[in-house]
Amino acid sequence: MDASARPRPPPMAVYAEEKGVFQLLQNMLEALLIHEPDDPIQYMIDHLKQNNDDAPRICILGPPASGKTTVAMWLCKRLDAIRISQETLLFKEILALTKEAKAYKERKQKIPNALWANLIRERLSNVDCIKQGWILEGFPENQEQAWMLQSFGIIPRHVVVLYAPDTVLIERNSGKRLDPFTEEVYHTTFDWPSDLLVQQRLVKPEDLSEQEIAKKLMEYHRNFLAVFRIYQKVLKSINADQPSMDVLSQVLTYVQTRPRSAAPFTPRILFCGPPGSGKSLQAALIAQKYDVVNICCGQLLKEAVADKTKLGELIKPYIDSGCPVPDNLVMKILAPRLNALDCMTNGWVLYGFPRDVKQGKELQKSYINPNRVFFFNLPHDSIMERLSQRRTDPITGERYHNTFRPAPTPEIQARLRQNPRDKEENIEKRVEAYNRNIKELEDFYEDAFYINADQDPYTIFEFIESCIIKPLPCKKKK
């Protein structure tokens, strides 16, 4: 087979980013340093077989009656993770240290921190926790427990701390009721079940009196600051004194984010949107701030024609007649530019291509895969208003708008000209062509971001910027 006809492998950095190679190596190195196995190679093989780097590792902390159990149980259902709490460790698990811990409980003595930490380590070493991940409810309670868990290699990715005024927590505690079948927690005032059968079987838990809950709250506040310092980089505080669904929504949003990766990241940004949606302005702002290469596909084709290259000569008749340039000719211009050294090193922002799924697949075949895709949404009336009133000064090349940026003098106003593309009938044709293909293109780029382009340009820029600098949501391996 001719070497030139062989499929070209993807660039190393692109492949590594798509397959999560950098993150995988980071996770393995972290595990090696924590556990220090005698046989590092076999340990890494076993680590890869577990395929659990994306499994949740979450701590839910907070004072008594803040809703830790409700949040932990709800997260377990949503994330298919294992819930670990004082109750599950003492009364639902058969662990080597369970009997010893229960003995302390029966004598109404405080269970030592070391015993709790060892119970947690034993439970988290089970296969279900390793594979599915875990939600640790109410642990660690103090600095000593946190240090012990860390020494065992138990390091949460997310720590959620619920908080509320002490008066609210004391009131909540007095009205708390427990469903012994499902372990769901309800409240006589704030969260009473609608099901009559559930109401009948609710029991009042063996909870603390008002004086005892106040004492527990004082102990929690005394210990919390030290725990906060240990986990502050992965900790988020959430106000529990609001509707439960708002609390749960905020918790879920946080635990589904992932920490910033130290892996190399080269921006490959794609803007798609109807005519007049502001793609060129946003591309210029991004390129200026982050030093990425700004590539307008239409401008690239015009430059090829102006340079009178062989490809430019083939493209010229299409541009002169206003017909679409064939995809194969566009790719012969676009692919070398996107694979140039400046684009490979600094990254790029592209707009004007692809306009449909076929063109998107052409990019994919050439291993040109954007890692941030944005679709600009703009109402039809706004498109017409933006484009139909655009005018150009033929002498200076300056662009004006009859409404938003009128010419500064009558002399300039008199010589302004309208680009034929901006006549209403031509705008309609362009918008219709865009709408015809956009749904399939959105399905093709399923991880894209969507922008309301009918707002202040700098508000749009801030949203785009936030999506570029934040890591993408982590997909679970199937």
N, C-alpha and C positions, 0 to 999 in steps of 0.2 A: 504494500500500500504506500502511495506517495506520502512522504512525511508532511508535506504542506496541506494535505487533505485530511489529516487526522484531527479528531476533535481536540481543541485546545483546552488544557486543564484550567480551572479557575485560579486566579491569583491566590497566593498562600493566605494573605491577610483576610480576603473575602471568605475563603473556605473556613478558616479558623473562627471568624466571627459568626457565620451562619450556623456552624455546628457546635458553637459554645466551647471550643477547645481551650481558650484562655481561662474561662471560668472553671472548667473541669480541672485543669492543672492547678488553679488556685485552691480549689476545694480539697484536692488530694494532698497538696503541700501543707495546708492548714491541718488536716487530719493527721498527717505524719508527724508534725511538730508537737501536736497535742499528745498523741498516744505513744510515740517513739517505739514502734514495733521492732523486734529483733530482725525480722525479715521484711524490709521495706517493699521489695518487689512483690512478694506474695500478698502483702497488706494492700497494695494498690490494685492488684488483680481482684481481690475480694471486694474492695471498695467499688470498683467498676461493675462487678456482678450485682451489687446491691441496687444500683441504679436509683438512688434515693436522694440525690443532691437537691432536688426540688421539694422534698417532703417538708411540711411545715414544722418549725420548732419555735413554739410561741409560749410565752409566760403571760398569764392574766393576773395582775396584782391589783390591790385596792383594799380599803378598810372594810370592816364587817358591814354587810347589808348594801354594798355598793353595786351588786349585780354580777359578781364574778362568775357564779355558777351558771346563770342564765346566758351570759356571753360565751362562756366556755362550751356549754352544751350546744348552743346554736352554731358556733364555729366548727365543732366536730361534725355536725350534720352537713354543713356546707363544704368542708374541706376533706371529709372522710378521714379525719385524724382521730387519735386515741386521747381521751380525756384522762388526766391524772390529777387526783385531788386527795386530801386527807381521808375522805370517806372511801374512795375507791381503793386506796392503799391499805386501809385497815379492815374493811369489811367486804371487799369484792375480789381481792387478790389472795392467792396462796403463795406467799413469798417466804423465803428462808427467815426473814427478820420480822414477819408479821406478828408472830406470837409474842415476841419480846416487846414490840411496840404496843400491842394490845394490853399487855400487863401494866405498862405505865398508865395507859388510859383508864384501866379498871381501878387502879390505885389513886386516880385523879391527880397524877403527877405529870409534869411537863415532859413531853418526849424530847430527848436530847437532839440537838442539831445534827450531830454525826449520824444518829440512827435514821433520822428523816432523809438525810442525803444519801445514805446507803440504800434505803428502801427505794428512793427515786432512781438511783443508778441501776439497781437490780431490775426494776420494772421497765426502764427505758432500754435495757439491753435485749428485751424480748423482740421476736421477729416482727410482730405487728407494729410496734413503735418505730422500729428501724425502717420498715417499708412504707408505712402510712404517715409517719410523722406524729407529733404529739402536741397537746395543749396542756400546759402545766398550770393548774389553777391554784392560786394562793401561795405559790412557792417561787422564789425564796422569800421567807418572812423577814430575814435580817441579814446583816453583812456576813456573818459566819457561814450561814447556809449558802449564800451566793458564792463565797470563796471556795467552799467545799465542792459545790457543783462544778465550778470552773476547773478545779483540780482533777475532777473525774472526766473532763472533756465535755461536759454538758453545757453548751453555750447557745442560748436562744438567738434566733435571727431577729425576732420581734418581741418587744416587751410592751404590753399595754397596761397602763395604770389608770384605773377608774377613780374619780374623785367627786365628792359632793360635800356640802356643809354638814357638820356633825349633827346639827338639829334634824336635818333631813334623814340622815342615816339612822338615828335613834327612832324616829317615827316609822321608818320603813321596817326596822327590826321587829317592832311590836305587832305589825300587821302581816308578817310573813307567814305563808302557808305552803306546805309541801305535798306534792302528789307522790305517794309511796310507790306507785306503779312505774311512773315515768321519770321520777325525780325532778320534774319541772317545778320551778318555784313561782308562786303566785302571791298576790297581795290583796288584802281585804278592801283596800281603797283604790289602788292604782292599776291593778292588773288582775281582775277577778275573771275566772273562766266562764264562758257562756254555756258550756256543756253541763247539764244538771248532774250527770253521773260523776263527772270530775269534781264538781262542787262538793258532793256528798262524801267523797273519799279523801278530801284534803285534811291534813292533820297539822296541828301546830308543832313545829319542830322544837326540840329541846334546846331552845335558844337562851341567850343570856337575858337577865333582867336589865332594866334601864341603867342601873348603877354598874353592872358588870360590862355592858356594852360600852359605857363611857370609859371604863378602865381599859378595855381592849383598844378603843380608839386612841387613847393616850399612848399606849404601847406601840401601836402602829405608827403614829406620827413620830415617835422617838426613834424608831428603827428605819423609817422610810428613806430619810436623806442619804444614809450610807448606801442603801440599795440603789438609789437613784444615781449616785456617782459612779457605781460600777457599770450600770447599763445605759448611761445617758446617751451613748451614740446610737442605740437601737431602741430607745424608749419613746413612747408617745403617750401623753396624758390626755384623757378624754373625759369631759364632764358627764357624769352619770345622772345628773339632775335634769333630765330632759326625756322626751318620749323614747321608749325602749327601741323602737325601730330606727330612730336617728342615731342612738348610741351604737346599735349593731351595724348600721351602714358605715359609720365612721371607722369602727374597728375593722370591718372587712376590707374597706378601702386601704387601710394602713397595712394589714398583714399580707395583702396581695402585692404590695410593692416589694422591691428587693434593693438591698444596699448598692451603692455605686460600685461598679466593677472597676478593678485596676487594669483591666485588659485594654490594649490599644483600640482606639475608636477613630475611624476616618469617616467624616460625614459624607453620605451619598444621598442627597436630598432631591426629591422629585415633587414639583408643583403641578397639579392638574386643576383646571377650572375653566369656566366659560370665558369668552372674550370680555375684556374690561373688568375682570375680577381682581386685578392688582397683583398678578403673579410677578411681573417684571419688577415692580417696586419692591416687593418683599424679597425677591432674589437679590436685588442690589443691596438691600439693607443687611441681609445675612452675609453676603460676600464681603461687604465692607467691614463688618464687626468680627467675623471669624476667619477671614482670609481664605475662604474657599473659592474655587473657580466658578464664576458666573457664566452659565452656558445657555443661551437662547438658541434653540434649534433653527428657527427661521433666520436669525442673524448669521448663524454659522453657514447656512446654505448661500446666503447673499454674499458673504465674504469669499466663498469658493468661486462664485461667479465673477466677482470683482477681480480676484487674483488670476482669472483666466486659466485655471488648471484644467486638465482633461475632464475630470469629474464635473468641474464648473461649467464646461461647455455642454455637457450632457444635461445638466440641471437647468441651464438658462432658458430653454424654450418653455419649460413648465412654469417657471417663475414669471416670465414675460406674459404668458397667457392666463396666469392666475389659477392654473390647474395644480392639484396636489402632486408633489414630487414622489415618484415610486419609492416604496419602503427600502428596496435593496440599495438604491442610490443614497438615500438618507443615511442608512447604516454605514455605508462606505465612508461617509464624511464624519458621522457622529462617533462611531466606535473608536477610531484612532484618537479622536480628541479626548474622549473620556478615559482612554488608557494611557494618555500622555503622562509624563513624570509629575507635572504639577498637580494634575487631578488625582493621581495615585497617592501622592504624598500629602496634599492639603485637603483633598476631598472636593466635592462639586455640588452645585445646585443647578438643576436642569428644569426647563419648562418649554412647552411647545411640542413635546414628544415624550411618551406615546399618546396618541389620540384615540386609540382603540385597543382591544385585546390582542389583535394580530401584531401590532407594533410592540406591545408589551412583551409578547413572547419572543419577538426578534431580539429585544434587549436581553432577555433571559438567556437565549441561546448564545449570545456573545459574552455571557457571564458578567453582564452589567446589571447588578441587582441593587436598587436603592434600599437603604436601611431606614429611611424616613420618607413616607409618602403623605402628601397633604392634598385634600380635595377642597377647593374654594367653592362655597355656595353663595350665589347672588341672585336675587329675584329678577325676573325678566324686565320689569319696569326700570330697575336700577341699571341694568346693562344698557338699555336703550338710552337712558338719560346720560350715562357716562360717555358712551361712544358717539352718539349722533351729534353731540355738541362739541366734539373735539375739533380743534383747528390748528394749523401749522403755519408758522411764518416762513415763507419760501426763501427769505434772505438770510435769516439767522438760524433757521432750523428749530427755533424755540416752539414748544407746544403750549397751547392755551385751551381753556374751556370756557364756553360762553357763560356758564353759571358759576362754576367753582373757581376759575382762574381767568377772568377776562383780560384782554389785552390792555396794557397800561395807558395807551394813547390812541386817539382816533386814527392817526396815521398807520399805526401797526394794525389796528382793527380792520382797516380798509383793504389791506393786502393779504389778510389771512386766507388760507385755502383749506378745503376739506379733502381728506384722503378718500378716494372712491370706496375703500373698504368700510368707511364709517357712514356711508349712506344707509338709511334705514332698511332698505330691501336687502342689502348685502349683509348687514348685521343679522337680520332674521335668518338668512341662509346659514351663516356661521354658527349661530346659536342652535339651530335645528340639527345641524351635523353633530354638534357637541352632545346634545341631549340624546341623540340616536345611539351613541356609543358608550355613554358614560356609565350606565348601570353595569354592563359587563366588565368595564374597566375597574369599577369599584369592587366588584366581586373578585376580580383577579388580584387586586392589592387588598386583601382582607384585613390587614393590620394597619390600614391607613388612618390618619387623623382627619377630622372634618372641621372646617372653619366657616364661621359666618363672616363673609367678606364685606357685608354691608355695615361696616362700623369703622371707627377711626383706625387709620393704617398702623399707628404705633401700638394700639391695643392688639391688633392682629399679630404684629411682630413679636410682642411679648408672649403670646400664646405659642407661636411657632418656636420661639427660642426655648421656652420651657419644655417643649416636647423633644427638642434636639439634645439638650444637656441632661435630661433625665434618662435613666436606663429604660429599655422597653420592658413591658410585662413579661414575666418568665413563663414559657409554655411547658406544660408537663409532658414528659416523654411518654409515648404510647407503648 
